[in-house]
């Protein structure tokens, strides 16, 4: 192997075979039988049956009770909807993120909540040196970031409690909020102010300000933030940045069909 050639990644055979099953479906072949799977994949029916049963149990495949054939399941529709929403959010938000970045000349981010983490799906960098930078696809704990707190603050209290119970509030830096009652009070302040602040809670030396992006149903589906080194944003300037980022989040939310910002407190 040449020094500069990429290292070949190890693939899991059973996972690849499960994906091969999904790739057999097409507009011309919306339904397939176990026999057809086995023939196309050159595997025994017993091997295919185990793979298909696992996919069916996870709602990735569904079996027609009459024809006994399999079709793609509703889980794929749910996952596809997530991808569609993310793509739509990025397309709608980009021009507003550009305007926000040009206003502050700092790094701005767009992220979604995924399984207890915020995942960055868009970011634009300012021209200043020593900026706070997060790469697309990077995952951060929701409770320690302004992005995550702004999303969590707009969820019903029951969902917030479920989040804390499932993921906890582990310390990321010495400044991370790890006490549940203090964290709940923090989210209440976020709801009142309209924006969240991360004061070195996720990264020492950094301060982030974020606001939630709402969809037409009134739920938070993303958040936008400005990431700034501490020395470039004194505490007295936080409301100025907060106001600007809230206005940007409102504009994006309006484009996504949201009509009332922020949402009312839910019991």
C-alpha positions in Angstrom: 0.0 0.0 0.0 1.3 3.4 -0.9 2.0 5.8 1.9 -0.6 8.3 0.7 -3.3 5.8 -0.2 -6.4 5.8 2.1 -6.7 3.0 4.6 -9.4 0.6 3.6 -12.2 0.6 6.1 -13.5 -2.7 7.6 -17.0 -3.4 6.6 -19.4 -5.6 8.6 -20.7 -8.4 6.4 -24.1 -8.8 8.0 -24.8 -5.1 7.9 -23.7 -5.0 4.2 -26.1 -7.9 3.4 -28.9 -6.1 5.1 -28.2 -3.0 3.0 -28.0 -5.2 -0.1 -31.6 -6.4 0.6 -32.8 -2.8 0.7 -31.0 -1.9 -2.5 -32.9 -4.6 -4.3 -36.1 -2.6 -4.2 -36.9 -0.2 -7.0 -40.0 1.4 -8.6 -40.2 -1.6 -10.9 -39.8 -4.0 -7.9 -41.6 -2.5 -4.9 -42.2 -6.0 -3.4 -40.0 -9.0 -3.2 -40.2 -12.5 -1.7 -37.7 -14.5 0.3 -37.0 -16.6 -2.7 -36.3 -13.5 -4.8 -34.0 -12.1 -2.1 -32.0 -15.4 -2.0 -31.8 -15.6 -5.7 -30.6 -12.1 -6.2 -28.1 -12.2 -3.4 -27.0 -15.8 -4.1 -27.6 -16.8 -0.5 -29.6 -19.5 1.1 -33.2 -18.8 2.1 -32.4 -19.5 5.7 -29.6 -16.9 5.8 -31.9 -14.3 4.1 -34.8 -15.2 6.4 -32.8 -14.1 9.4 -31.8 -10.8 7.9 -35.3 -10.1 6.7 -36.8 -10.9 10.1 -34.5 -8.5 11.8 -35.3 -5.7 9.3 -39.0 -6.4 9.7 -38.8 -6.3 13.5 -37.2 -2.9 13.2 -39.9 -1.7 10.8 -37.4 -1.3 7.9 -39.3 -4.0 6.0 -43.0 -4.8 6.1 -44.7 -8.0 4.9 -47.9 -8.0 2.9 -50.3 -10.5 4.6 -51.8 -11.6 1.3 -48.9 -11.8 -1.1 -46.4 -12.8 1.7 -43.9 -10.5 -0.1 -41.9 -7.7 1.6 -41.9 -4.0 0.9 -40.0 -1.1 2.4 -41.2 -0.2 5.9 -42.4 2.9 7.5 -39.2 3.4 9.5 -37.5 4.4 6.3 -40.1 7.0 5.7 -39.5 8.4 9.1 -35.8 8.5 8.6 -36.3 10.0 5.1 -38.4 12.7 6.7 -35.6 13.6 9.0 -33.2 14.0 6.1 -35.7 16.0 4.2 -36.3 18.4 7.1 -32.5 18.8 7.6 -32.0 19.6 3.9 -34.9 22.0 4.0 -33.6 23.7 7.1 -30.2 24.1 5.6 -31.5 25.6 2.4 -33.8 28.0 4.1 -31.3 29.0 6.8 -28.2 29.6 4.7 -28.9 33.1 3.5 -29.9 34.2 7.1 -26.7 32.6 8.5 -24.7 34.5 5.9 -26.3 37.8 7.0 -25.7 36.9 10.7 -22.1 36.0 10.0 -21.5 39.2 8.1 -23.0 41.2 11.0 -20.8 39.7 13.7 -17.8 38.4 11.6 -17.7 35.4 14.0 -18.5 31.7 13.5 -22.2 30.9 13.1 -23.7 27.4 13.4 -26.8 25.5 12.5 -27.5 22.3 14.5 -30.2 19.7 15.2 -30.9 17.6 18.2 -30.1 13.9 17.8 -30.2 11.3 20.6 -29.0 13.6 23.3 -26.5 15.4 21.2 -26.5 18.5 19.0 -25.2 17.7 15.5 -23.8 20.6 13.4 -25.3 20.5 9.9 -24.0 23.9 8.7 -21.4 26.4 9.8 -20.0 29.6 8.4 -16.7 31.1 9.7 -15.8 34.7 10.4 -12.6 36.3 9.2 -11.1 36.9 12.7 -8.2 34.8 14.0 -8.7 32.4 16.9 -12.4 31.9 16.2 -14.5 29.2 17.8 -14.9 26.5 15.1 -17.1 23.4 14.9 -17.0 21.1 11.9 -20.1 19.8 10.1 -21.1 16.5 11.6 -19.5 17.2 14.9 -21.6 16.0 17.9 -21.7 17.8 21.3 -23.7 17.1 24.4 -26.9 19.1 24.3 -27.0 20.2 27.9 -23.6 21.8 27.8 -24.2 23.9 24.6 -26.2 27.0 23.9 -27.6 25.2 20.8 -28.8 22.3 22.9 -30.2 24.4 25.7 -32.1 26.6 23.3 -33.8 23.5 21.8 -34.5 21.8 25.1 -36.0 24.9 26.5 -38.7 24.9 23.9 -39.7 21.3 24.6 -42.6 20.3 26.9 -41.4 19.8 30.6 -42.1 16.1 30.4 -39.7 15.7 27.5 -37.0 17.7 29.3 -37.3 15.5 32.3 -37.1 12.4 30.1 -33.9 13.8 28.5 -32.3 14.4 31.9 -33.2 11.0 33.2 -31.9 9.3 30.1 -28.7 11.2 29.4 -27.9 12.9 32.7 -25.9 16.1 33.0 -22.3 15.1 32.9 -19.6 17.6 33.4 -17.9 18.6 30.2 -15.9 21.5 31.7 -15.7 22.9 35.2 -18.5 25.4 34.2 -21.0 22.8 32.9 -24.4 22.9 34.7 -24.7 19.4 36.3 -27.4 20.1 38.9 -30.9 19.2 37.6 -32.8 21.9 39.4 -30.3 24.6 38.3 -30.5 23.2 34.8 -34.3 23.4 34.7 -34.1 27.0 36.0 -31.6 27.8 33.2 -34.0 26.5 30.6 -36.8 28.7 32.1 -34.5 31.7 31.7 -33.8 30.7 28.1 -37.6 30.6 27.4 -38.0 34.0 28.9 -35.1 35.6 27.1 -35.6 33.8 23.8 -31.9 32.8 23.6 -29.4 30.5 25.4 -25.9 31.3 26.5 -23.0 28.8 27.0 -20.5 30.4 29.3 -17.5 28.0 28.9 -19.9 25.1 29.6 -18.8 23.1 26.6 -15.4 24.6 25.8 -13.1 26.6 28.2 -12.4 30.0 26.7 -15.5 30.1 24.5 -18.9 31.7 24.7 -21.9 30.8 22.5 -25.3 32.4 22.1 -28.1 30.4 20.4 -31.8 30.6 19.6 -34.2 27.8 18.5 -35.6 27.4 15.0 -39.3 26.3 15.1 -41.3 24.3 12.5 -44.9 24.8 11.5 -46.1 22.5 14.3 -44.6 24.7 17.0 -41.7 22.3 17.9 -38.0 23.2 17.9 -36.3 21.4 15.0 -32.9 23.1 15.1 -31.0 26.0 16.6 -28.5 28.6 15.3 -25.6 30.1 17.3 -22.8 32.5 17.3 -19.5 31.1 18.7 -17.1 33.7 20.1 -13.9 33.6 22.2 -14.5 35.2 25.7 -12.2 38.1 25.0 -14.4 39.3 22.1 -17.7 39.3 23.9 -17.9 40.9 27.3 -21.0 40.0 29.4 -22.7 43.4 28.7 -22.7 42.7 25.0 -24.6 39.4 25.3 -28.1 41.0 25.0 -27.0 42.7 21.8 -25.9 39.4 20.2 -28.9 37.6 21.7 -31.3 40.1 20.1 -29.7 39.7 16.7 -29.7 35.9 16.8 -33.3 35.8 18.0 -34.3 37.9 15.0 -32.4 35.6 12.7 -34.1 32.5 14.2 -37.5 34.2 13.9 -36.9 34.8 10.2 -35.9 31.2 9.6 -38.8 29.9 11.6 -41.2 32.1 9.6 -39.9 30.6 6.4 -40.6 27.1 7.8 -44.2 28.0 8.6 -44.0 28.9 12.2 -46.5 31.6 13.1 -46.0 32.4 16.8 -42.6 32.9 18.4 -41.8 32.0 21.1 -44.2 29.2 21.9 -46.4 29.3 25.0 -45.5 27.4 28.2 -46.8 23.8 28.0 -48.1 22.1 31.1 
